[in-house]
Amino acid sequence: MSKVSNSQTRLKATFRVNLNGKTVAIETVGQAYDFINSLNSVEWMEFKSLHSDAKAALEAAADNGILIVQATNALRVLFGRAKLL
C-alpha cells in the first residue's frame, strides 16, 4: 500500500480536520490514506464500514485518478460521521 501513501493525486476538496486541538489539512490521496490508517483501529471501530469504504476508494483513486470524486465523497461521509470536520 506504499503506492497509495505516496500518491500526490489531489482530492476534489481540501479537508481541514480537527485532531487533538490542531487542524490538519488533507489535500491528496496519500495524505488521506495515511491519516485514516495512522489512527488506532479501535478509534475507527464505530465507523468500520465507512472506514473500509474510504480506504478502498482511496486505493482505487491511487490507481485511477478518475475515481477521485468517489474517494472524496467517501472521506466526506467518514469525517462527517466521526465529527472531525
N, CA, C and O atoms as a Maestro MAE file, in Angstrom:
{
 s_m_m2io_version
 :::
 2.0.0
}

f_m_ct {
 s_m_title
 :::
 protein
 m_atom[340] {
  # First column is atom index #
  i_m_mmod_type
  r_m_x_coord
  r_m_y_coord
  r_m_z_coord
  i_m_residue_number
  s_m_chain_name
  s_m_pdb_residue_name
  s_m_pdb_atom_name
  i_m_atomic_number
  :::
  1 25 0.805 -1.194 0.000 1 A "MET " " N  " 7
  2 3 0.000 0.000 0.000 1 A "MET " " CA " 6
  3 2 0.852 1.264 0.000 1 A "MET " " C  " 6
  4 15 0.316 2.371 0.057 1 A "MET " " O  " 8
  5 25 2.177 1.111 -0.063 2 A "SER " " N  " 7
  6 3 3.020 2.303 -0.083 2 A "SER " " CA " 6
  7 2 2.725 3.159 -1.305 2 A "SER " " C  " 6
  8 15 2.923 4.374 -1.285 2 A "SER " " O  " 8
  9 25 2.249 2.515 -2.374 3 A "LYS " " N  " 7
  10 3 1.876 3.262 -3.578 3 A "LYS " " CA " 6
  11 2 0.755 4.246 -3.266 3 A "LYS " " C  " 6
  12 15 0.769 5.378 -3.750 3 A "LYS " " O  " 8
  13 25 -0.197 3.830 -2.474 4 A "VAL " " N  " 7
  14 3 -1.311 4.701 -2.098 4 A "VAL " " CA " 6
  15 2 -0.803 5.835 -1.219 4 A "VAL " " C  " 6
  16 15 -1.178 6.989 -1.428 4 A "VAL " " O  " 8
  17 25 0.027 5.534 -0.259 5 A "SER " " N  " 7
  18 3 0.575 6.550 0.647 5 A "SER " " CA " 6
  19 2 1.403 7.594 -0.095 5 A "SER " " C  " 6
  20 15 1.477 8.746 0.332 5 A "SER " " O  " 8
  21 25 2.014 7.204 -1.183 6 A "ASN " " N  " 7
  22 3 2.860 8.118 -1.955 6 A "ASN " " CA " 6
  23 2 2.092 8.899 -3.015 6 A "ASN " " C  " 6
  24 15 2.664 9.762 -3.680 6 A "ASN " " O  " 8
  25 25 0.819 8.610 -3.176 7 A "SER " " N  " 7
  26 3 0.032 9.256 -4.224 7 A "SER " " CA " 6
  27 2 -0.114 10.755 -3.953 7 A "SER " " C  " 6
  28 15 -0.514 11.164 -2.863 7 A "SER " " O  " 8
  29 25 0.209 11.551 -4.946 8 A "GLN " " N  " 7
  30 3 0.076 13.002 -4.865 8 A "GLN " " CA " 6
  31 2 -1.173 13.490 -5.606 8 A "GLN " " C  " 6
  32 15 -1.347 14.691 -5.811 8 A "GLN " " O  " 8
  33 25 -2.031 12.567 -6.002 9 A "THR " " N  " 7
  34 3 -3.266 12.930 -6.685 9 A "THR " " CA " 6
  35 2 -4.127 13.754 -5.737 9 A "THR " " C  " 6
  36 15 -4.407 13.336 -4.614 9 A "THR " " O  " 8
  37 25 -4.542 14.919 -6.197 10 A "ARG " " N  " 7
  38 3 -5.314 15.826 -5.357 10 A "ARG " " CA " 6
  39 2 -6.765 15.395 -5.272 10 A "ARG " " C  " 6
  40 15 -7.370 14.964 -6.254 10 A "ARG " " O  " 8
  41 25 -7.304 15.524 -4.071 11 A "LEU " " N  " 7
  42 3 -8.719 15.264 -3.851 11 A "LEU " " CA " 6
  43 2 -9.530 16.428 -4.409 11 A "LEU " " C  " 6
  44 15 -8.968 17.484 -4.701 11 A "LEU " " O  " 8
  45 25 -10.832 16.254 -4.560 12 A "LYS " " N  " 7
  46 3 -11.704 17.316 -5.063 12 A "LYS " " CA " 6
  47 2 -11.959 18.390 -4.012 12 A "LYS " " C  " 6
  48 15 -12.477 19.459 -4.335 12 A "LYS " " O  " 8
  49 25 -11.606 18.122 -2.776 13 A "ALA " " N  " 7
  50 3 -11.785 19.084 -1.686 13 A "ALA " " CA " 6
  51 2 -10.603 18.953 -0.737 13 A "ALA " " C  " 6
  52 15 -9.998 17.888 -0.620 13 A "ALA " " O  " 8
  53 25 -10.286 20.045 -0.067 14 A "THR " " N  " 7
  54 3 -9.283 20.003 0.993 14 A "THR " " CA " 6
  55 2 -10.027 19.868 2.310 14 A "THR " " C  " 6
  56 15 -10.881 20.693 2.633 14 A "THR " " O  " 8
  57 25 -9.709 18.842 3.061 15 A "PHE " " N  " 7
  58 3 -10.347 18.614 4.349 15 A "PHE " " CA " 6
  59 2 -9.481 19.206 5.445 15 A "PHE " " C  " 6
  60 15 -8.282 18.933 5.509 15 A "PHE " " O  " 8
  61 25 -10.069 20.000 6.290 16 A "ARG " " N  " 7
  62 3 -9.378 20.545 7.456 16 A "ARG " " CA " 6
  63 2 -9.971 19.841 8.667 16 A "ARG " " C  " 6
  64 15 -11.071 20.155 9.124 16 A "ARG " " O  " 8
  65 25 -9.209 18.883 9.169 17 A "VAL " " N  " 7
  66 3 -9.663 18.010 10.238 17 A "VAL " " CA " 6
  67 2 -9.094 18.491 11.566 17 A "VAL " " C  " 6
  68 15 -7.895 18.747 11.683 17 A "VAL " " O  " 8
  69 25 -9.957 18.611 12.559 18 A "ASN " " N  " 7
  70 3 -9.516 18.994 13.899 18 A "ASN " " CA " 6
  71 2 -9.190 17.733 14.690 18 A "ASN " " C  " 6
  72 15 -10.050 16.879 14.904 18 A "ASN " " O  " 8
  73 25 -7.937 17.631 15.119 19 A "LEU " " N  " 7
  74 3 -7.489 16.457 15.849 19 A "LEU " " CA " 6
  75 2 -6.581 16.901 16.978 19 A "LEU " " C  " 6
  76 15 -5.538 17.514 16.747 19 A "LEU " " O  " 8
  77 25 -6.981 16.590 18.192 20 A "ASN " " N  " 7
  78 3 -6.201 16.945 19.381 20 A "ASN " " CA " 6
  79 2 -5.879 18.440 19.436 20 A "ASN " " C  " 6
  80 15 -4.765 18.827 19.790 20 A "ASN " " O  " 8
  81 25 -6.850 19.272 19.087 21 A "GLY " " N  " 7
  82 3 -6.674 20.713 19.155 21 A "GLY " " CA " 6
  83 2 -5.879 21.320 18.018 21 A "GLY " " C  " 6
  84 15 -5.641 22.527 18.009 21 A "GLY " " O  " 8
  85 25 -5.467 20.512 17.064 22 A "LYS " " N  " 7
  86 3 -4.718 21.006 15.910 22 A "LYS " " CA " 6
  87 2 -5.519 20.743 14.645 22 A "LYS " " C  " 6
  88 15 -6.237 19.748 14.544 22 A "LYS " " O  " 8
  89 25 -5.387 21.642 13.690 23 A "THR " " N  " 7
  90 3 -6.049 21.462 12.405 23 A "THR " " CA " 6
  91 2 -5.057 20.873 11.416 23 A "THR " " C  " 6
  92 15 -3.954 21.388 11.235 23 A "THR " " O  " 8
  93 25 -5.469 19.785 10.782 24 A "VAL " " N  " 7
  94 3 -4.643 19.104 9.797 24 A "VAL " " CA " 6
  95 2 -5.317 19.259 8.439 24 A "VAL " " C  " 6
  96 15 -6.504 18.959 8.304 24 A "VAL " " O  " 8
  97 25 -4.589 19.717 7.441 25 A "ALA " " N  " 7
  98 3 -5.125 19.841 6.087 25 A "ALA " " CA " 6
  99 2 -4.804 18.570 5.309 25 A "ALA " " C  " 6
  100 15 -3.661 18.113 5.274 25 A "ALA " " O  " 8
  101 25 -5.828 18.018 4.693 26 A "ILE " " N  " 7
  102 3 -5.670 16.808 3.892 26 A "ILE " " CA " 6
  103 2 -6.074 17.158 2.464 26 A "ILE " " C  " 6
  104 15 -7.235 17.463 2.191 26 A "ILE " " O  " 8
  105 25 -5.096 17.111 1.554 27 A "GLU " " N  " 7
  106 3 -5.316 17.553 0.183 27 A "GLU " " CA " 6
  107 2 -5.132 16.460 -0.861 27 A "GLU " " C  " 6
  108 15 -5.682 16.555 -1.958 27 A "GLU " " O  " 8
  109 25 -4.362 15.420 -0.532 28 A "THR " " N  " 7
  110 3 -4.052 14.397 -1.529 28 A "THR " " CA " 6
  111 2 -4.524 13.013 -1.073 28 A "THR " " C  " 6
  112 15 -4.833 12.792 0.098 28 A "THR " " O  " 8
  113 25 -4.567 12.108 -2.023 29 A "VAL " " N  " 7
  114 3 -4.941 10.724 -1.729 29 A "VAL " " CA " 6
  115 2 -3.980 10.135 -0.705 29 A "VAL " " C  " 6
  116 15 -4.410 9.469 0.237 29 A "VAL " " O  " 8
  117 25 -2.688 10.372 -0.879 30 A "GLY " " N  " 7
  118 3 -1.686 9.828 0.049 30 A "GLY " " CA " 6
  119 2 -1.847 10.361 1.459 30 A "GLY " " C  " 6
  120 15 -1.751 9.605 2.426 30 A "GLY " " O  " 8
  121 25 -2.092 11.657 1.584 31 A "GLN " " N  " 7
  122 3 -2.290 12.250 2.910 31 A "GLN " " CA " 6
  123 2 -3.533 11.665 3.577 31 A "GLN " " C  " 6
  124 15 -3.510 11.348 4.766 31 A "GLN " " O  " 8
  125 25 -4.601 11.526 2.827 32 A "ALA " " N  " 7
  126 3 -5.847 10.982 3.375 32 A "ALA " " CA " 6
  127 2 -5.660 9.528 3.794 32 A "ALA " " C  " 6
  128 15 -6.116 9.115 4.860 32 A "ALA " " O  " 8
  129 25 -4.992 8.763 2.952 33 A "TYR " " N  " 7
  130 3 -4.769 7.346 3.247 33 A "TYR " " CA " 6
  131 2 -3.924 7.188 4.514 33 A "TYR " " C  " 6
  132 15 -4.228 6.369 5.381 33 A "TYR " " O  " 8
  133 25 -2.867 7.982 4.600 34 A "ASP " " N  " 7
  134 3 -2.019 7.924 5.799 34 A "ASP " " CA " 6
  135 2 -2.804 8.341 7.040 34 A "ASP " " C  " 6
  136 15 -2.662 7.727 8.098 34 A "ASP " " O  " 8
  137 25 -3.628 9.377 6.919 35 A "PHE " " N  " 7
  138 3 -4.387 9.870 8.063 35 A "PHE " " CA " 6
  139 2 -5.360 8.816 8.577 35 A "PHE " " C  " 6
  140 15 -5.399 8.550 9.778 35 A "PHE " " O  " 8
  141 25 -6.143 8.213 7.694 36 A "ILE " " N  " 7
  142 3 -7.147 7.262 8.187 36 A "ILE " " CA " 6
  143 2 -6.527 5.954 8.658 36 A "ILE " " C  " 6
  144 15 -7.154 5.193 9.394 36 A "ILE " " O  " 8
  145 25 -5.295 5.694 8.233 37 A "ASN " " N  " 7
  146 3 -4.615 4.481 8.696 37 A "ASN " " CA " 6
  147 2 -3.671 4.729 9.865 37 A "ASN " " C  " 6
  148 15 -3.197 3.778 10.487 37 A "ASN " " O  " 8
  149 25 -3.393 5.993 10.171 38 A "SER " " N  " 7
  150 3 -2.467 6.281 11.271 38 A "SER " " CA " 6
  151 2 -3.146 6.199 12.635 38 A "SER " " C  " 6
  152 15 -2.498 5.930 13.646 38 A "SER " " O  " 8
  153 25 -4.447 6.430 12.651 39 A "LEU " " N  " 7
  154 3 -5.175 6.327 13.908 39 A "LEU " " CA " 6
  155 2 -5.381 4.867 14.257 39 A "LEU " " C  " 6
  156 15 -5.430 4.010 13.376 39 A "LEU " " O  " 8
  157 25 -5.498 4.594 15.520 40 A "ASN " " N  " 7
  158 3 -5.708 3.240 16.017 40 A "ASN " " CA " 6
  159 2 -7.005 2.670 15.450 40 A "ASN " " C  " 6
  160 15 -7.999 3.388 15.346 40 A "ASN " " O  " 8
  161 25 -7.010 1.408 15.087 41 A "SER " " N  " 7
  162 3 -8.211 0.791 14.522 41 A "SER " " CA " 6
  163 2 -9.385 0.820 15.504 41 A "SER " " C  " 6
  164 15 -10.542 0.805 15.084 41 A "SER " " O  " 8
  165 25 -9.096 0.862 16.795 42 A "VAL " " N  " 7
  166 3 -10.156 0.953 17.798 42 A "VAL " " CA " 6
  167 2 -10.895 2.280 17.654 42 A "VAL " " C  " 6
  168 15 -12.106 2.349 17.866 42 A "VAL " " O  " 8
  169 25 -10.169 3.321 17.297 43 A "GLU " " N  " 7
  170 3 -10.786 4.634 17.128 43 A "GLU " " CA " 6
  171 2 -11.762 4.668 15.953 43 A "GLU " " C  " 6
  172 15 -12.700 5.465 15.950 43 A "GLU " " O  " 8
  173 25 -11.549 3.818 14.967 44 A "TRP " " N  " 7
  174 3 -12.443 3.753 13.813 44 A "TRP " " CA " 6
  175 2 -13.501 2.658 13.956 44 A "TRP " " C  " 6
  176 15 -14.335 2.488 13.067 44 A "TRP " " O  " 8
  177 25 -13.477 1.917 15.062 45 A "MET " " N  " 7
  178 3 -14.371 0.768 15.238 45 A "MET " " CA " 6
  179 2 -15.840 1.136 15.000 45 A "MET " " C  " 6
  180 15 -16.560 0.400 14.327 45 A "MET " " O  " 8
  181 25 -16.275 2.247 15.537 46 A "GLU " " N  " 7
  182 3 -17.667 2.667 15.394 46 A "GLU " " CA " 6
  183 2 -18.024 2.945 13.929 46 A "GLU " " C  " 6
  184 15 -19.184 2.837 13.533 46 A "GLU " " O  " 8
  185 25 -17.018 3.302 13.138 47 A "PHE " " N  " 7
  186 3 -17.229 3.668 11.744 47 A "PHE " " CA " 6
  187 2 -16.544 2.681 10.804 47 A "PHE " " C  " 6
  188 15 -16.074 3.058 9.731 47 A "PHE " " O  " 8
  189 25 -16.491 1.431 11.211 48 A "LYS " " N  " 7
  190 3 -15.726 0.420 10.480 48 A "LYS " " CA " 6
  191 2 -16.120 0.325 9.006 48 A "LYS " " C  " 6
  192 15 -15.254 0.268 8.133 48 A "LYS " " O  " 8
  193 25 -17.396 0.307 8.734 49 A "SER " " N  " 7
  194 3 -17.855 0.193 7.353 49 A "SER " " CA " 6
  195 2 -17.459 1.424 6.539 49 A "SER " " C  " 6
  196 15 -16.976 1.296 5.414 49 A "SER " " O  " 8
  197 25 -17.662 2.611 7.103 50 A "LEU " " N  " 7
  198 3 -17.292 3.842 6.406 50 A "LEU " " CA " 6
  199 2 -15.777 3.940 6.221 50 A "LEU " " C  " 6
  200 15 -15.298 4.409 5.189 50 A "LEU " " O  " 8
  201 25 -15.031 3.495 7.228 51 A "HIS " " N  " 7
  202 3 -13.572 3.491 7.140 51 A "HIS " " CA " 6
  203 2 -13.117 2.554 6.023 51 A "HIS " " C  " 6
  204 15 -12.234 2.901 5.238 51 A "HIS " " O  " 8
  205 25 -13.711 1.387 5.956 52 A "SER " " N  " 7
  206 3 -13.361 0.421 4.902 52 A "SER " " CA " 6
  207 2 -13.696 0.971 3.524 52 A "SER " " C  " 6
  208 15 -12.924 0.808 2.579 52 A "SER " " O  " 8
  209 25 -14.848 1.622 3.411 53 A "ASP " " N  " 7
  210 3 -15.255 2.219 2.131 53 A "ASP " " CA " 6
  211 2 -14.271 3.309 1.705 53 A "ASP " " C  " 6
  212 15 -13.874 3.367 0.541 53 A "ASP " " O  " 8
  213 25 -13.881 4.169 2.640 54 A "ALA " " N  " 7
  214 3 -12.953 5.256 2.328 54 A "ALA " " CA " 6
  215 2 -11.583 4.700 1.939 54 A "ALA " " C  " 6
  216 15 -10.954 5.180 0.996 54 A "ALA " " O  " 8
  217 25 -11.137 3.705 2.660 55 A "LYS " " N  " 7
  218 3 -9.838 3.087 2.370 55 A "LYS " " CA " 6
  219 2 -9.836 2.476 0.966 55 A "LYS " " C  " 6
  220 15 -8.889 2.666 0.204 55 A "LYS " " O  " 8
  221 25 -10.891 1.747 0.632 56 A "ALA " " N  " 7
  222 3 -10.993 1.131 -0.692 56 A "ALA " " CA " 6
  223 2 -11.084 2.191 -1.789 56 A "ALA " " C  " 6
  224 15 -10.484 2.041 -2.853 56 A "ALA " " O  " 8
  225 25 -11.832 3.257 -1.529 57 A "ALA " " N  " 7
  226 3 -11.969 4.330 -2.509 57 A "ALA " " CA " 6
  227 2 -10.637 5.033 -2.753 57 A "ALA " " C  " 6
  228 15 -10.316 5.381 -3.890 57 A "ALA " " O  " 8
  229 25 -9.866 5.240 -1.694 58 A "LEU " " N  " 7
  230 3 -8.554 5.866 -1.845 58 A "LEU " " CA " 6
  231 2 -7.591 4.957 -2.606 58 A "LEU " " C  " 6
  232 15 -6.814 5.431 -3.436 58 A "LEU " " O  " 8
  233 25 -7.638 3.676 -2.333 59 A "GLU " " N  " 7
  234 3 -6.789 2.726 -3.054 59 A "GLU " " CA " 6
  235 2 -7.131 2.725 -4.538 59 A "GLU " " C  " 6
  236 15 -6.241 2.691 -5.388 59 A "GLU " " O  " 8
  237 25 -8.426 2.761 -4.845 60 A "ALA " " N  " 7
  238 3 -8.858 2.788 -6.241 60 A "ALA " " CA " 6
  239 2 -8.443 4.097 -6.910 60 A "ALA " " C  " 6
  240 15 -8.015 4.092 -8.064 60 A "ALA " " O  " 8
  241 25 -8.564 5.211 -6.200 61 A "ALA " " N  " 7
  242 3 -8.203 6.517 -6.755 61 A "ALA " " CA " 6
  243 2 -6.703 6.635 -6.995 61 A "ALA " " C  " 6
  244 15 -6.272 7.332 -7.914 61 A "ALA " " O  " 8
  245 25 -5.914 5.963 -6.179 62 A "ALA " " N  " 7
  246 3 -4.465 5.982 -6.378 62 A "ALA " " CA " 6
  247 2 -4.099 5.290 -7.691 62 A "ALA " " C  " 6
  248 15 -3.122 5.660 -8.342 62 A "ALA " " O  " 8
  249 25 -4.886 4.287 -8.076 63 A "ASP " " N  " 7
  250 3 -4.658 3.572 -9.332 63 A "ASP " " CA " 6
  251 2 -5.293 4.263 -10.525 63 A "ASP " " C  " 6
  252 15 -4.792 4.165 -11.645 63 A "ASP " " O  " 8
  253 25 -6.414 4.972 -10.281 64 A "ASN " " N  " 7
  254 3 -7.179 5.581 -11.369 64 A "ASN " " CA " 6
  255 2 -7.718 6.926 -10.914 64 A "ASN " " C  " 6
  256 15 -8.681 6.988 -10.150 64 A "ASN " " O  " 8
  257 25 -7.105 7.992 -11.377 65 A "GLY " " N  " 7
  258 3 -7.464 9.338 -10.960 65 A "GLY " " CA " 6
  259 2 -8.907 9.724 -11.221 65 A "GLY " " C  " 6
  260 15 -9.416 10.662 -10.608 65 A "GLY " " O  " 8
  261 25 -9.569 9.020 -12.116 66 A "ILE " " N  " 7
  262 3 -10.971 9.319 -12.410 66 A "ILE " " CA " 6
  263 2 -11.849 9.043 -11.183 66 A "ILE " " C  " 6
  264 15 -12.949 9.587 -11.074 66 A "ILE " " O  " 8
  265 25 -11.380 8.224 -10.284 67 A "LEU " " N  " 7
  266 3 -12.161 7.842 -9.109 67 A "LEU " " CA " 6
  267 2 -11.972 8.787 -7.923 67 A "LEU " " C  " 6
  268 15 -12.358 8.455 -6.802 67 A "LEU " " O  " 8
  269 25 -11.390 9.948 -8.157 68 A "ILE " " N  " 7
  270 3 -11.155 10.933 -7.096 68 A "ILE " " CA " 6
  271 2 -12.460 11.414 -6.470 68 A "ILE " " C  " 6
  272 15 -12.526 11.613 -5.257 68 A "ILE " " O  " 8
  273 25 -13.483 11.600 -7.273 69 A "VAL " " N  " 7
  274 3 -14.768 12.092 -6.740 69 A "VAL " " CA " 6
  275 2 -15.329 11.104 -5.720 69 A "VAL " " C  " 6
  276 15 -15.786 11.507 -4.650 69 A "VAL " " O  " 8
  277 25 -15.296 9.823 -6.043 70 A "GLN " " N  " 7
  278 3 -15.794 8.807 -5.122 70 A "GLN " " CA " 6
  279 2 -14.968 8.776 -3.844 70 A "GLN " " C  " 6
  280 15 -15.520 8.632 -2.753 70 A "GLN " " O  " 8
  281 25 -13.657 8.908 -3.968 71 A "ALA " " N  " 7
  282 3 -12.789 8.903 -2.788 71 A "ALA " " CA " 6
  283 2 -13.067 10.125 -1.915 71 A "ALA " " C  " 6
  284 15 -13.129 10.020 -0.690 71 A "ALA " " O  " 8
  285 25 -13.233 11.268 -2.545 72 A "THR " " N  " 7
  286 3 -13.531 12.493 -1.801 72 A "THR " " CA " 6
  287 2 -14.862 12.363 -1.071 72 A "THR " " C  " 6
  288 15 -14.974 12.748 0.093 72 A "THR " " O  " 8
  289 25 -15.857 11.829 -1.742 73 A "ASN " " N  " 7
  290 3 -17.169 11.652 -1.113 73 A "ASN " " CA " 6
  291 2 -17.114 10.663 0.045 73 A "ASN " " C  " 6
  292 15 -17.755 10.879 1.074 73 A "ASN " " O  " 8
  293 25 -16.358 9.585 -0.110 74 A "ALA " " N  " 7
  294 3 -16.229 8.596 0.971 74 A "ALA " " CA " 6
  295 2 -15.556 9.226 2.192 74 A "ALA " " C  " 6
  296 15 -15.958 8.963 3.325 74 A "ALA " " O  " 8
  297 25 -14.547 10.047 1.967 75 A "LEU " " N  " 7
  298 3 -13.888 10.742 3.081 75 A "LEU " " CA " 6
  299 2 -14.826 11.737 3.746 75 A "LEU " " C  " 6
  300 15 -14.856 11.853 4.971 75 A "LEU " " O  " 8
  301 25 -15.590 12.453 2.931 76 A "ARG " " N  " 7
  302 3 -16.526 13.444 3.472 76 A "ARG " " CA " 6
  303 2 -17.529 12.776 4.417 76 A "ARG " " C  " 6
  304 15 -17.829 13.305 5.487 76 A "ARG " " O  " 8
  305 25 -18.037 11.627 4.018 77 A "VAL " " N  " 7
  306 3 -19.001 10.900 4.857 77 A "VAL " " CA " 6
  307 2 -18.316 10.402 6.136 77 A "VAL " " C  " 6
  308 15 -18.851 10.572 7.232 77 A "VAL " " O  " 8
  309 25 -17.149 9.796 6.001 78 A "LEU " " N  " 7
  310 3 -16.422 9.273 7.158 78 A "LEU " " CA " 6
  311 2 -16.091 10.385 8.152 78 A "LEU " " C  " 6
  312 15 -16.378 10.265 9.343 78 A "LEU " " O  " 8
  313 25 -15.495 11.452 7.665 79 A "PHE " " N  " 7
  314 3 -15.097 12.551 8.556 79 A "PHE " " CA " 6
  315 2 -16.323 13.239 9.164 79 A "PHE " " C  " 6
  316 15 -16.297 13.656 10.322 79 A "PHE " " O  " 8
  317 25 -17.376 13.352 8.389 80 A "GLY " " N  " 7
  318 3 -18.595 13.976 8.903 80 A "GLY " " CA " 6
  319 2 -19.222 13.155 10.009 80 A "GLY " " C  " 6
  320 15 -19.586 13.700 11.051 80 A "GLY " " O  " 8
  321 25 -19.354 11.864 9.806 81 A "ARG " " N  " 7
  322 3 -19.943 10.989 10.832 81 A "ARG " " CA " 6
  323 2 -19.083 10.914 12.067 81 A "ARG " " C  " 6
  324 15 -19.598 10.795 13.179 81 A "ARG " " O  " 8
  325 25 -17.756 10.985 11.884 82 A "ALA " " N  " 7
  326 3 -16.830 10.927 13.014 82 A "ALA " " CA " 6
  327 2 -16.679 12.296 13.690 82 A "ALA " " C  " 6
  328 15 -15.955 12.436 14.677 82 A "ALA " " O  " 8
  329 25 -17.372 13.299 13.144 83 A "LYS " " N  " 7
  330 3 -17.352 14.671 13.680 83 A "LYS " " CA " 6
  331 2 -15.930 15.246 13.729 83 A "LYS " " C  " 6
  332 15 -15.538 15.909 14.689 83 A "LYS " " O  " 8
  333 25 -15.183 14.972 12.669 84 A "LEU " " N  " 7
  334 3 -13.824 15.506 12.568 84 A "LEU " " CA " 6
  335 2 -13.772 16.793 11.755 84 A "LEU " " C  " 6
  336 15 -12.761 17.494 11.771 84 A "LEU " " O  " 8
  337 25 -14.836 17.105 11.055 85 A "LEU " " N  " 7
  338 3 -14.859 18.323 10.236 85 A "LEU " " CA " 6
  339 2 -15.409 19.487 11.003 85 A "LEU " " C  " 6
  340 15 -15.500 20.592 10.468 85 A "LEU " " O  " 8
  :::
 }
 m_bond[339] {
  # First column is bond index #
  i_m_from
  i_m_to
  i_m_order
  :::
  1 1 2 1
  2 2 3 1
  3 3 4 2
  4 3 5 1
  5 5 6 1
  6 6 7 1
  7 7 8 2
  8 7 9 1
  9 9 10 1
  10 10 11 1
  11 11 12 2
  12 11 13 1
  13 13 14 1
  14 14 15 1
  15 15 16 2
  16 15 17 1
  17 17 18 1
  18 18 19 1
  19 19 20 2
  20 19 21 1
  21 21 22 1
  22 22 23 1
  23 23 24 2
  24 23 25 1
  25 25 26 1
  26 26 27 1
  27 27 28 2
  28 27 29 1
  29 29 30 1
  30 30 31 1
  31 31 32 2
  32 31 33 1
  33 33 34 1
  34 34 35 1
  35 35 36 2
  36 35 37 1
  37 37 38 1
  38 38 39 1
  39 39 40 2
  40 39 41 1
  41 41 42 1
  42 42 43 1
  43 43 44 2
  44 43 45 1
  45 45 46 1
  46 46 47 1
  47 47 48 2
  48 47 49 1
  49 49 50 1
  50 50 51 1
  51 51 52 2
  52 51 53 1
  53 53 54 1
  54 54 55 1
  55 55 56 2
  56 55 57 1
  57 57 58 1
  58 58 59 1
  59 59 60 2
  60 59 61 1
  61 61 62 1
  62 62 63 1
  63 63 64 2
  64 63 65 1
  65 65 66 1
  66 66 67 1
  67 67 68 2
  68 67 69 1
  69 69 70 1
  70 70 71 1
  71 71 72 2
  72 71 73 1
  73 73 74 1
  74 74 75 1
  75 75 76 2
  76 75 77 1
  77 77 78 1
  78 78 79 1
  79 79 80 2
  80 79 81 1
  81 81 82 1
  82 82 83 1
  83 83 84 2
  84 83 85 1
  85 85 86 1
  86 86 87 1
  87 87 88 2
  88 87 89 1
  89 89 90 1
  90 90 91 1
  91 91 92 2
  92 91 93 1
  93 93 94 1
  94 94 95 1
  95 95 96 2
  96 95 97 1
  97 97 98 1
  98 98 99 1
  99 99 100 2
  100 99 101 1
  101 101 102 1
  102 102 103 1
  103 103 104 2
  104 103 105 1
  105 105 106 1
  106 106 107 1
  107 107 108 2
  108 107 109 1
  109 109 110 1
  110 110 111 1
  111 111 112 2
  112 111 113 1
  113 113 114 1
  114 114 115 1
  115 115 116 2
  116 115 117 1
  117 117 118 1
  118 118 119 1
  119 119 120 2
  120 119 121 1
  121 121 122 1
  122 122 123 1
  123 123 124 2
  124 123 125 1
  125 125 126 1
  126 126 127 1
  127 127 128 2
  128 127 129 1
  129 129 130 1
  130 130 131 1
  131 131 132 2
  132 131 133 1
  133 133 134 1
  134 134 135 1
  135 135 136 2
  136 135 137 1
  137 137 138 1
  138 138 139 1
  139 139 140 2
  140 139 141 1
  141 141 142 1
  142 142 143 1
  143 143 144 2
  144 143 145 1
  145 145 146 1
  146 146 147 1
  147 147 148 2
  148 147 149 1
  149 149 150 1
  150 150 151 1
  151 151 152 2
  152 151 153 1
  153 153 154 1
  154 154 155 1
  155 155 156 2
  156 155 157 1
  157 157 158 1
  158 158 159 1
  159 159 160 2
  160 159 161 1
  161 161 162 1
  162 162 163 1
  163 163 164 2
  164 163 165 1
  165 165 166 1
  166 166 167 1
  167 167 168 2
  168 167 169 1
  169 169 170 1
  170 170 171 1
  171 171 172 2
  172 171 173 1
  173 173 174 1
  174 174 175 1
  175 175 176 2
  176 175 177 1
  177 177 178 1
  178 178 179 1
  179 179 180 2
  180 179 181 1
  181 181 182 1
  182 182 183 1
  183 183 184 2
  184 183 185 1
  185 185 186 1
  186 186 187 1
  187 187 188 2
  188 187 189 1
  189 189 190 1
  190 190 191 1
  191 191 192 2
  192 191 193 1
  193 193 194 1
  194 194 195 1
  195 195 196 2
  196 195 197 1
  197 197 198 1
  198 198 199 1
  199 199 200 2
  200 199 201 1
  201 201 202 1
  202 202 203 1
  203 203 204 2
  204 203 205 1
  205 205 206 1
  206 206 207 1
  207 207 208 2
  208 207 209 1
  209 209 210 1
  210 210 211 1
  211 211 212 2
  212 211 213 1
  213 213 214 1
  214 214 215 1
  215 215 216 2
  216 215 217 1
  217 217 218 1
  218 218 219 1
  219 219 220 2
  220 219 221 1
  221 221 222 1
  222 222 223 1
  223 223 224 2
  224 223 225 1
  225 225 226 1
  226 226 227 1
  227 227 228 2
  228 227 229 1
  229 229 230 1
  230 230 231 1
  231 231 232 2
  232 231 233 1
  233 233 234 1
  234 234 235 1
  235 235 236 2
  236 235 237 1
  237 237 238 1
  238 238 239 1
  239 239 240 2
  240 239 241 1
  241 241 242 1
  242 242 243 1
  243 243 244 2
  244 243 245 1
  245 245 246 1
  246 246 247 1
  247 247 248 2
  248 247 249 1
  249 249 250 1
  250 250 251 1
  251 251 252 2
  252 251 253 1
  253 253 254 1
  254 254 255 1
  255 255 256 2
  256 255 257 1
  257 257 258 1
  258 258 259 1
  259 259 260 2
  260 259 261 1
  261 261 262 1
  262 262 263 1
  263 263 264 2
  264 263 265 1
  265 265 266 1
  266 266 267 1
  267 267 268 2
  268 267 269 1
  269 269 270 1
  270 270 271 1
  271 271 272 2
  272 271 273 1
  273 273 274 1
  274 274 275 1
  275 275 276 2
  276 275 277 1
  277 277 278 1
  278 278 279 1
  279 279 280 2
  280 279 281 1
  281 281 282 1
  282 282 283 1
  283 283 284 2
  284 283 285 1
  285 285 286 1
  286 286 287 1
  287 287 288 2
  288 287 289 1
  289 289 290 1
  290 290 291 1
  291 291 292 2
  292 291 293 1
  293 293 294 1
  294 294 295 1
  295 295 296 2
  296 295 297 1
  297 297 298 1
  298 298 299 1
  299 299 300 2
  300 299 301 1
  301 301 302 1
  302 302 303 1
  303 303 304 2
  304 303 305 1
  305 305 306 1
  306 306 307 1
  307 307 308 2
  308 307 309 1
  309 309 310 1
  310 310 311 1
  311 311 312 2
  312 311 313 1
  313 313 314 1
  314 314 315 1
  315 315 316 2
  316 315 317 1
  317 317 318 1
  318 318 319 1
  319 319 320 2
  320 319 321 1
  321 321 322 1
  322 322 323 1
  323 323 324 2
  324 323 325 1
  325 325 326 1
  326 326 327 1
  327 327 328 2
  328 327 329 1
  329 329 330 1
  330 330 331 1
  331 331 332 2
  332 331 333 1
  333 333 334 1
  334 334 335 1
  335 335 336 2
  336 335 337 1
  337 337 338 1
  338 338 339 1
  339 339 340 2
  :::
 }
}
